[in-house]
Amino acid sequence: MMLTKNLRIWKLLWQLICYKPKLYIIDSCFWILILSLPALPGLFIREFFNSLTDNAQFGFSPLALIVLFIALNFAHIVVIFAGRITKTQHRFTMRSLLRHNLLDRLFKNPTAQPTVFNKDAETSVSQGEIITYFRDDAEEIENYVAELSEILGQGISAVFCLVILFSINVKMTLFIFLPLIGIIVIIQQAETRIKQYRQASRQATEKVTGILGEIFGSVQAIKVAGTEKNVLAYFRTLNDQRRQMMIKDSLFNSIINSAFQNTEYLGIGIILLLASQLMQRDVAKLTVGDFALFVYNVSCVTGFFTSLGNFRALYKHTEVSFERMASLLSGVSADTLVAPNRLYLNDLNGRKKPLPSVIQPLRNQRDSLQSLKVSNLTYYYPGTSQGITDVSFEIQRGSLTVITGQIGCAKTTLLRVLLGLLPIQSGCIYWNGNLIEDPASFFVPPRSAYTPQIPQLFSYTLRENILLGLSKDDPDIATALKMAVFEQDLAIMNEGLETLVGSKGVRLSGGQIQRVAAARMFVRQSELLVFDDLSSALDVETELALWSRIFVNSTKSDQDNWTPTCLVVSHRNSVLRRADQVIVLKAGRVQAQGKFNEIFSHEQAN
């Protein structure tokens, strides 16, 4: 089991390395040189001391040896500088690939709520908590891959040093492996706890970033409720827990590192005592230069053993990070994290690579909506009996269908299941009589557009929030804004379409945010418009104008007439009376269906 897991982790690491093989090879060559070159000065040191005792083999003067030593160190500095450039580029590439693939998977699977398993229980991951996966876990994996080339360079240097040490004295050299045995014993005993402490610290950090996201997203609600002190007290509690977990993790890693180093120093001490005894007895026939070379190379070899122990500890951290990131992939293989997708990064000179053009939605005859049929649609939230049960209805082209009902009767759930934002557990959806296999990928422009209860705006301009990469001219945007009853609001904005809306549209009112979101739908001229209580923040006059402009003054595009079909969640009588069909939900089931007057008359009769 452990072997299989290790092979799987190494397979992922190998795929990550192979993403940019040339860059990795160049970087590895630099770091092999960087970590191998320090083995050469030992030869100069031996020749230097031997020259002082008239035992020099090559006849170099002490001054010439000093010059060579300085030149070698200068070359070492140059190689380090070059290695830092390639290392930074390679690190950034790996980190970007991991983040790109994780985010891409989350976008492509809207039906899945990110979840993780914690103590045999499945828990959802909030927007704030997910930051730690993109930041800390991606960085941990990046660190391990970066260390691979460095440990390889140290290994080559250690082998070179061992050859030199064996040439000096075999007995003393064999004692060098004592620290390695000690390090292996330590890492075998500690690796389980290394993983446990890292998991605990990551989870504690995840809770802190999660509550930060909740606080920043609910500032107004917290102030209105007057719960600032309680929220801050809870935040301090989570932060204290995080600090304790981080201290345990850092302290344990420091203890492990200290144990490695002390084992290394103890081994060096034993070797030096043995060397001094051999020199006194003249058994080894060591010159001063040989002794200096031996001491120099011993530290290189034992230092490699220490790095090897730390590298093994870092592997356990990497294992935790892969497991955490894979838990967000919702049923697909962890290979998705390291899939070789194209990245658009700046080059070494800082020049930006051109981004790919946004794919524009193309309309064809099959996209034209004639009828939408929903048959026995069912979905329950995991572990509950809450959701929708056997919901069926049919919508005709150009009609207005309103879903209504008491709070908590699953109106929003129905829309989300229909659009593929929640998985269908049973039932079918038909577009013009054709079965929809994957609603999440089907219900997109130009077939469908959706505005949720709380529309999401970004910290950009009005134009960018409306278009989101769509290629449309100002007249098209103006038409969409007029349909959304936003033209008067736009007229009093000094910057017009270039007005910055602030984070989540903070510079706009609730009604303005909803109408900008509506304009974003209208500019795409989708066949099916899905509104989740869009007019909840609108006054009656504005709401009436909005619906009138949708149905009475249907927008004309350059090529053909656009007749929108609307599916709406609403409680407003004005909308219910205008509707061609009203669907009343109760506890996730269809309680009544038909015209408003028919339903109202039936209820009065009962």
matplotlib code that plots the C-alpha trace (Angstrom):
import matplotlib.pyplot as plt

x = [0.0, 2.8, 4.8, 1.8, 1.2, 4.9, 4.9, 1.8, 3.4, 6.6, 4.6, 3.0, 6.3, 7.8, 4.9, 5.5, 9.2, 8.4, 6.2, 9.2, 12.0, 14.5, 14.1, 14.4, 17.6, 19.2, 18.3, 19.5, 22.9, 23.4, 22.6, 24.7, 27.6, 26.7, 26.7, 29.5, 32.1, 32.6, 34.3, 37.2, 38.6, 39.5, 42.2, 43.6, 43.5, 45.6, 48.1, 48.3, 49.1, 51.5, 53.4, 53.8, 55.4, 57.4, 55.2, 53.5, 52.9, 52.2, 54.8, 52.2, 53.3, 50.9, 50.1, 49.2, 46.9, 45.2, 44.5, 43.1, 40.9, 39.5, 38.9, 37.1, 34.9, 34.2, 33.1, 30.9, 29.2, 28.5, 27.0, 24.8, 23.5, 22.5, 21.0, 18.9, 17.4, 16.5, 15.3, 12.9, 11.5, 11.1, 9.5, 7.0, 6.1, 5.4, 3.4, 1.4, 0.6, -0.7, -2.9, -4.1, -5.1, -6.8, -8.8, -9.6, -11.0, -13.2, -14.5, -15.3, -17.2, -19.7, -21.9, -19.3, -19.0, -15.3, -15.1, -12.4, -12.3, -11.5, -11.5, -13.7, -16.2, -16.8, -16.8, -17.2, -14.4, -15.3, -13.9, -11.5, -10.3, -9.5, -6.8, -4.5, -4.7, -3.7, -1.0, 0.5, 0.1, 1.2, 4.2, 5.1, 5.0, 7.1, 9.7, 10.1, 10.6, 13.1, 15.0, 15.3, 18.0, 19.7, 19.9, 21.1, 24.0, 24.8, 24.8, 27.3, 29.5, 29.2, 30.3, 33.3, 34.2, 33.9, 36.3, 38.8, 38.3, 38.7, 42.0, 43.2, 42.1, 39.6, 39.1, 38.3, 36.0, 33.8, 33.0, 31.3, 28.3, 27.5, 25.6, 23.7, 22.5, 21.4, 19.5, 17.7, 16.6, 15.3, 13.3, 11.8, 10.5, 9.4, 7.8, 4.3, 4.3, 5.8, 2.8, 0.3, 1.7, 1.7, -1.9, -3.0, -1.2, -2.7, -6.2, -5.8, -4.6, -7.5, -9.9, -8.3, -8.4, -12.0, -13.2, -11.4, -13.2, -16.5, -15.8, -14.8, -17.8, -20.3, -19.0, -22.3, -24.3, -21.9, -22.2, -26.0, -26.2, -23.7, -21.7, -18.2, -16.9, -18.2, -16.8, -13.4, -13.4, -14.0, -11.4, -8.9, -9.8, -9.1, -5.9, -4.7, -5.4, -3.5, -0.6, -0.4, -0.5, 2.1, 4.4, 4.1, 4.8, 7.7, 9.1, 9.0, 10.7, 13.3, 13.9, 14.3, 16.7, 18.6, 18.8, 20.2, 22.8, 23.8, 24.1, 26.3, 28.5, 28.8, 29.9, 32.5, 33.8, 34.3, 36.1, 38.4, 39.3, 40.1, 42.2, 44.2, 45.0, 46.1, 48.3, 49.9, 50.7, 51.9, 49.8, 47.9, 50.9, 48.7, 50.3, 48.9, 47.4, 45.7, 44.2, 42.9, 41.4, 39.9, 38.2, 36.9, 35.4, 33.9, 31.7, 30.5, 29.5, 27.8, 26.1, 24.6, 23.3, 21.6, 20.1, 18.9, 17.1, 15.5, 14.5, 12.7, 10.8, 9.9, 8.5, 5.9, 4.9, 4.6, 2.5, 0.1, -0.2, -0.9, -3.6, -5.2, -5.3, -6.5, -9.4, -10.8, -10.8, -14.3, -13.8, -11.1, -7.5, -4.8, -3.0, -5.3, -3.1, 0.0, -1.7, 0.5, -1.8, -0.5, 0.4, 0.7, 3.6, 6.1, 9.5, 12.8, 12.9, 9.5, 7.7, 4.1, 3.0, -0.2, -3.3, -5.6, -8.7, -11.9, -14.0, -17.2, -20.4, -21.8, -25.5, -26.8, -30.2, -30.1, -29.6, -33.0, -35.3, -38.8, -39.6, -37.8, -39.2, -38.2, -39.3, -39.2, -36.2, -34.9, -32.0, -31.3, -28.5, -26.0, -27.0, -30.4, -34.0, -33.9, -34.1, -36.5, -38.6, -40.2, -40.4, -41.9, -42.9, -42.6, -41.7, -42.5, -40.5, -41.1, -43.0, -42.5, -42.5, -42.4, -41.4, -42.8, -43.4, -42.5, -38.9, -37.0, -39.2, -36.2, -36.8, -33.1, -32.3, -34.5, -32.8, -29.4, -30.2, -31.8, -28.7, -26.2, -24.9, -26.1, -26.0, -29.2, -29.9, -32.9, -35.0, -34.4, -34.2, -35.2, -34.3, -36.5, -37.2, -33.5, -32.1, -29.5, -26.8, -24.6, -26.6, -23.6, -21.9, -25.1, -26.9, -24.4, -24.6, -26.1, -28.5, -28.9, -27.8, -28.3, -28.3, -28.3, -30.0, -26.8, -25.0, -21.2, -19.5, -15.7, -13.4, -13.3, -15.3, -19.0, -18.0, -15.7, -18.4, -21.0, -18.9, -16.6, -14.5, -17.4, -16.8, -19.6, -19.8, -21.1, -24.5, -25.0, -24.0, -26.3, -29.2, -28.6, -28.4, -31.6, -33.4, -32.1, -33.4, -29.9, -29.6, -30.4, -28.0, -25.2, -26.0, -25.0, -21.8, -18.9, -16.8, -19.7, -18.9, -15.4, -16.8, -15.0, -17.6, -15.3, -15.0, -18.2, -19.8, -19.5, -19.9, -23.3, -26.6, -28.3, -30.7, -27.9, -25.9, -29.0, -29.6, -25.9, -26.2, -29.3, -27.5, -24.8, -27.4, -29.2, -26.0, -25.5, -29.0, -29.4, -32.5, -33.3, -32.9, -33.0, -33.5, -33.3, -35.4, -33.8, -36.2, -35.9, -33.9, -35.9, -38.7, -42.1, -41.8, -38.3, -39.4, -42.4, -40.2, -37.7, -40.3, -42.1, -38.8, -38.1, -41.4, -43.0, -40.0, -38.0, -34.5, -33.5, -30.0, -28.2, -29.4, -32.6, -35.2, -34.4, -37.3, -36.2, -37.8, -37.7, -37.6, -37.9, -38.1, -40.3, -42.9, -44.1, -47.7, -47.0, -44.6, -47.0, -49.9, -47.8, -46.5, -47.7, -47.2, -46.8, -45.2, -45.8, -43.3, -43.8, -41.1, -39.4, -42.5, -44.8, -47.9, -49.7, -49.1, -50.9, -52.0, -52.0, -55.7, -56.4, -54.2, -55.5, -59.2, -58.6, -57.0, -59.9, -62.4, -60.6]
y = [0.0, 2.4, 1.4, 2.0, 5.5, 6.4, 5.3, 7.4, 10.5, 10.0, 9.6, 13.0, 14.5, 13.1, 14.4, 17.8, 17.7, 16.6, 19.7, 21.8, 19.3, 21.6, 24.2, 21.5, 20.0, 23.4, 24.3, 20.9, 21.3, 24.7, 23.3, 20.2, 22.6, 24.9, 22.0, 20.1, 22.9, 23.2, 19.8, 21.2, 23.8, 20.9, 19.8, 23.4, 23.4, 20.2, 21.5, 24.8, 23.1, 20.6, 23.5, 25.1, 21.8, 21.2, 18.2, 19.9, 17.6, 20.0, 22.8, 25.7, 28.5, 29.4, 32.7, 30.9, 28.6, 31.5, 33.1, 29.8, 29.5, 33.0, 32.4, 29.2, 30.9, 33.7, 31.2, 29.6, 32.9, 33.4, 29.9, 30.6, 33.7, 31.9, 29.0, 31.4, 32.8, 29.3, 28.1, 31.1, 30.5, 26.8, 27.3, 29.8, 27.5, 24.5, 26.6, 28.2, 24.8, 23.3, 26.4, 26.6, 22.9, 23.0, 26.2, 24.8, 21.6, 23.7, 25.7, 22.7, 20.9, 23.4, 20.6, 19.7, 21.6, 21.4, 19.0, 17.3, 14.4, 15.3, 12.6, 10.3, 13.1, 14.9, 18.7, 21.5, 24.0, 27.7, 30.3, 31.6, 28.1, 27.2, 29.9, 27.6, 24.9, 27.4, 29.1, 26.8, 23.3, 24.4, 26.0, 22.9, 20.7, 23.3, 23.3, 19.5, 19.4, 22.3, 20.4, 17.4, 19.0, 20.3, 17.0, 15.4, 18.0, 17.4, 13.6, 13.9, 16.1, 13.6, 10.7, 12.7, 13.5, 9.9, 8.8, 11.3, 10.2, 6.5, 7.4, 9.0, 6.4, 3.6, 2.9, 6.5, 6.8, 3.9, 5.7, 8.5, 6.2, 6.3, 9.6, 8.1, 5.2, 7.6, 9.8, 6.8, 5.6, 9.1, 9.6, 6.2, 6.9, 10.4, 10.4, 9.6, 12.4, 14.8, 14.1, 14.5, 17.8, 19.2, 18.1, 19.7, 23.0, 23.1, 22.5, 25.2, 27.7, 26.7, 27.6, 31.0, 32.0, 30.6, 32.9, 35.9, 35.3, 35.1, 38.3, 40.3, 39.1, 39.9, 43.2, 44.9, 42.0, 41.8, 45.6, 45.5, 42.6, 44.3, 41.1, 42.6, 41.5, 37.9, 37.6, 38.9, 36.7, 33.6, 34.8, 35.0, 31.5, 30.1, 32.1, 30.8, 27.2, 27.9, 29.3, 26.3, 23.9, 25.9, 26.0, 22.2, 21.7, 24.1, 22.9, 19.3, 20.0, 22.0, 19.1, 16.7, 19.1, 19.5, 15.8, 15.4, 18.1, 16.8, 13.3, 14.7, 16.7, 13.7, 11.5, 14.2, 14.4, 10.6, 10.6, 13.4, 11.7, 8.6, 10.6, 12.3, 8.9, 7.5, 10.6, 10.3, 6.6, 7.4, 4.5, 6.4, 8.4, 11.5, 14.7, 18.0, 18.6, 15.2, 15.8, 19.2, 17.6, 14.9, 17.3, 19.4, 16.5, 14.9, 17.9, 17.7, 14.0, 14.3, 17.5, 15.5, 12.9, 15.7, 17.1, 13.6, 13.4, 16.8, 15.8, 12.8, 14.9, 17.4, 14.4, 13.8, 17.5, 17.1, 13.9, 15.9, 18.7, 16.3, 14.6, 17.9, 19.2, 15.9, 16.0, 19.1, 17.3, 15.7, 12.2, 12.7, 11.4, 13.4, 13.4, 16.3, 18.5, 18.0, 17.7, 19.6, 22.5, 25.6, 28.6, 32.2, 33.5, 36.3, 35.4, 36.0, 39.6, 40.3, 40.4, 39.3, 36.6, 37.3, 35.8, 33.6, 35.4, 34.6, 32.1, 34.0, 32.1, 31.2, 30.8, 28.1, 26.8, 24.0, 26.5, 28.1, 27.2, 25.9, 24.0, 23.0, 20.0, 19.0, 15.5, 14.2, 16.2, 15.1, 16.2, 16.0, 17.7, 15.1, 13.7, 15.5, 15.1, 18.7, 19.3, 18.8, 15.7, 14.7, 18.3, 18.4, 21.3, 22.5, 25.9, 27.2, 29.7, 33.4, 32.6, 33.8, 31.0, 32.1, 29.7, 30.8, 29.5, 30.1, 30.7, 27.4, 25.5, 24.8, 27.4, 28.2, 24.5, 23.8, 26.4, 25.2, 21.6, 22.5, 24.5, 21.8, 23.7, 20.8, 17.2, 15.6, 12.5, 11.4, 12.8, 14.3, 17.6, 17.9, 20.9, 20.8, 17.1, 16.2, 14.8, 17.0, 14.7, 17.4, 20.4, 22.2, 22.5, 22.9, 25.7, 28.4, 31.3, 31.5, 28.9, 30.1, 32.9, 33.0, 35.6, 34.3, 35.9, 37.7, 38.6, 38.6, 41.7, 42.1, 45.0, 46.3, 48.7, 48.5, 47.6, 44.7, 43.4, 43.4, 41.8, 39.5, 39.0, 39.1, 41.1, 43.7, 47.3, 50.2, 50.3, 46.6, 47.4, 50.5, 48.4, 45.8, 48.6, 50.1, 46.8, 46.6, 50.1, 51.3, 54.1, 56.9, 55.5, 55.5, 59.1, 60.4, 58.4, 60.7, 57.8, 56.1, 52.5, 53.0, 53.5, 51.2, 49.4, 48.4, 45.0, 43.0, 46.2, 48.0, 51.4, 50.4, 50.0, 46.6, 47.5, 48.7, 45.5, 43.5, 45.5, 45.4, 41.6, 41.7, 43.7, 41.1, 38.5, 40.7, 41.6, 37.8, 37.5, 34.0, 31.9, 31.1, 33.8, 32.4, 35.0, 34.0, 36.8, 39.4, 42.2, 41.7, 45.0, 47.0, 49.3, 48.6, 51.2, 50.0, 46.4, 47.0, 48.9, 46.0, 43.3, 45.6, 46.1, 42.4, 41.3, 44.4, 45.9, 42.8, 43.8, 43.5, 42.4, 43.2, 39.9, 38.7, 39.2, 38.0, 36.5, 35.6, 32.9, 33.6, 31.3, 33.4, 33.0, 35.8, 36.6, 39.9, 39.9, 42.0, 39.3, 36.5, 38.1, 38.7, 35.1, 32.6, 29.8, 29.9, 26.9, 26.8, 24.8, 23.4, 21.4, 20.8, 19.5, 21.1, 22.0, 23.9, 24.8, 27.0, 30.6, 32.9, 33.5, 29.8, 29.0, 31.9, 31.0, 27.4, 28.4, 30.7, 27.9, 25.6]
z = [0.0, 1.0, -2.1, -4.4, -2.8, -3.2, -6.8, -7.5, -5.9, -7.9, -11.0, -10.4, -9.7, -12.9, -14.9, -13.4, -14.3, -17.8, -18.4, -19.2, -19.7, -21.3, -18.5, -15.9, -17.5, -17.8, -14.2, -13.0, -14.8, -13.1, -9.7, -10.1, -10.9, -8.0, -5.5, -7.1, -7.4, -3.6, -3.8, -5.8, -3.4, -1.1, -3.5, -3.5, 0.2, 0.4, -2.1, -0.1, 3.2, 1.6, -0.1, 3.4, 4.6, 1.3, 0.4, -2.7, -5.6, -8.4, -7.6, -7.3, -5.0, -2.1, -3.9, -7.2, -5.2, -3.5, -6.9, -8.3, -5.2, -5.6, -9.4, -8.6, -6.1, -8.5, -11.1, -8.5, -7.9, -11.6, -11.8, -8.7, -10.3, -13.5, -11.5, -9.5, -12.7, -14.1, -10.7, -10.3, -13.8, -13.2, -9.8, -11.1, -14.0, -11.8, -9.3, -12.1, -13.7, -10.5, -9.8, -13.4, -13.5, -10.1, -11.0, -14.5, -12.9, -10.5, -13.4, -15.5, -12.7, -11.4, -10.0, -7.4, -4.1, -3.1, -0.2, 1.8, 4.2, 7.8, 10.5, 8.3, 7.7, 4.5, 4.9, 2.3, 1.6, 1.6, -0.8, 1.9, 2.9, -0.7, -0.8, 1.2, -1.5, -4.2, -2.1, 0.5, -1.1, -4.6, -3.1, -1.1, -4.2, -6.1, -3.3, -3.5, -7.3, -6.9, -4.3, -6.6, -8.7, -5.7, -3.9, -7.1, -7.2, -3.6, -4.3, -7.2, -5.0, -2.1, -4.4, -5.7, -2.1, -1.0, -3.8, -2.5, 1.1, 0.3, -1.5, 1.7, 4.2, 3.9, 7.6, 8.5, 5.5, 6.5, 9.8, 7.7, 7.2, 10.9, 10.6, 7.7, 9.8, 12.6, 10.1, 8.6, 12.1, 13.0, 9.8, 10.0, 13.5, 12.8, 9.3, 10.4, 12.9, 10.3, 8.1, 11.0, 12.2, 8.6, 8.0, 11.3, 10.5, 7.0, 8.3, 11.0, 8.4, 6.2, 8.9, 9.4, 5.7, 5.6, 8.4, 6.9, 3.6, 5.5, 7.5, 4.4, 2.5, 5.4, 6.8, 6.5, 8.0, 10.9, 11.6, 11.3, 13.8, 16.1, 16.4, 15.8, 19.2, 18.9, 15.3, 16.4, 19.4, 17.2, 14.8, 17.7, 18.8, 15.3, 15.0, 18.4, 17.3, 14.1, 16.0, 18.2, 15.3, 13.3, 16.4, 16.8, 13.1, 13.0, 16.3, 15.3, 12.0, 13.8, 16.2, 13.3, 11.5, 14.8, 15.2, 11.7, 12.2, 15.7, 14.3, 11.5, 13.9, 16.2, 13.3, 12.2, 15.8, 16.0, 12.6, 13.6, 16.9, 14.9, 12.4, 15.1, 16.7, 13.4, 12.7, 16.1, 15.5, 12.0, 10.8, 8.3, 7.1, 6.6, 5.6, 6.9, 3.5, 3.5, 6.9, 5.7, 2.6, 4.6, 7.1, 4.2, 2.3, 5.4, 5.9, 2.3, 2.6, 6.1, 4.9, 2.1, 4.5, 6.5, 3.3, 2.4, 5.7, 5.3, 1.7, 3.0, 5.6, 2.8, 0.8, 3.6, 3.3, -0.5, 0.0, 2.2, -0.4, -3.2, -1.1, -0.2, -3.7, -5.1, -2.7, -4.5, -7.9, -7.4, -8.8, -11.3, -11.1, -9.4, -12.8, -13.7, -11.4, -13.5, -17.0, -19.6, -20.3, -21.9, -19.7, -20.8, -18.6, -19.1, -20.5, -18.7, -20.0, -18.5, -21.9, -21.8, -24.1, -26.0, -24.4, -26.5, -27.8, -26.0, -27.8, -29.0, -28.6, -32.1, -32.7, -35.0, -35.8, -33.3, -30.5, -31.2, -28.4, -29.3, -26.1, -22.9, -21.0, -17.5, -16.5, -12.9, -11.9, -8.4, -6.3, -2.5, -0.7, 0.6, 4.0, 4.0, 2.8, 1.5, -2.3, -5.1, -5.9, -9.3, -10.6, -14.2, -16.4, -20.0, -21.4, -24.8, -26.9, -26.0, -22.8, -19.2, -16.6, -12.9, -10.1, -6.7, -3.2, 0.4, 1.5, 1.6, -0.8, -3.1, -5.9, -6.3, -6.0, -9.0, -11.1, -10.2, -10.9, -14.3, -15.3, -14.2, -11.2, -9.0, -10.2, -11.4, -9.3, -11.4, -14.1, -17.6, -19.4, -23.1, -25.4, -28.5, -27.7, -27.5, -24.2, -22.5, -21.3, -19.6, -18.5, -17.1, -20.5, -22.5, -20.7, -21.6, -24.1, -26.7, -25.4, -21.9, -19.5, -15.7, -13.0, -9.4, -6.4, -5.5, -8.8, -8.9, -10.2, -10.4, -9.5, -13.1, -15.3, -16.2, -19.7, -18.6, -16.2, -18.9, -21.6, -19.7, -22.8, -25.3, -28.4, -28.7, -29.9, -27.8, -29.5, -28.5, -24.9, -24.9, -26.1, -23.3, -20.7, -21.9, -21.6, -18.1, -17.3, -16.6, -19.2, -16.7, -14.1, -16.8, -17.8, -14.4, -14.2, -15.2, -16.6, -18.4, -19.3, -17.9, -14.4, -11.9, -9.8, -7.0, -5.2, -5.8, -7.2, -3.8, -5.6, -6.9, -5.2, -4.9, -7.7, -9.9, -9.4, -10.4, -13.5, -14.6, -14.2, -16.3, -19.0, -19.0, -19.9, -22.5, -24.4, -25.1, -26.5, -25.2, -26.0, -22.4, -19.7, -16.1, -13.3, -9.7, -8.0, -10.1, -9.2, -5.4, -5.1, -7.7, -7.0, -8.6, -11.4, -12.5, -12.3, -14.6, -17.0, -17.1, -17.9, -20.4, -22.3, -22.4, -23.9, -25.5, -27.2, -28.1, -29.1, -32.7, -33.6, -36.8, -38.5, -36.9, -34.2, -30.7, -28.8, -25.3, -23.2, -19.5, -16.4, -13.3, -9.6, -8.1, -5.5, -7.1, -8.1, -11.2, -12.5, -11.5, -13.3, -16.5, -16.5, -19.1, -16.5, -12.7, -10.9, -7.1, -5.1, -1.6, 0.2, -3.2, -5.0, -7.5, -5.5, -8.3, -12.0, -14.5, -15.0, -12.0, -12.1, -12.3, -9.3, -7.3, -8.0, -7.1, -3.8, -3.0, -3.8, -1.4]

ax = plt.figure().add_subplot(projection="3d")
ax.plot(x, y, z, "-o")
ax.set_aspect("equal")
plt.show()
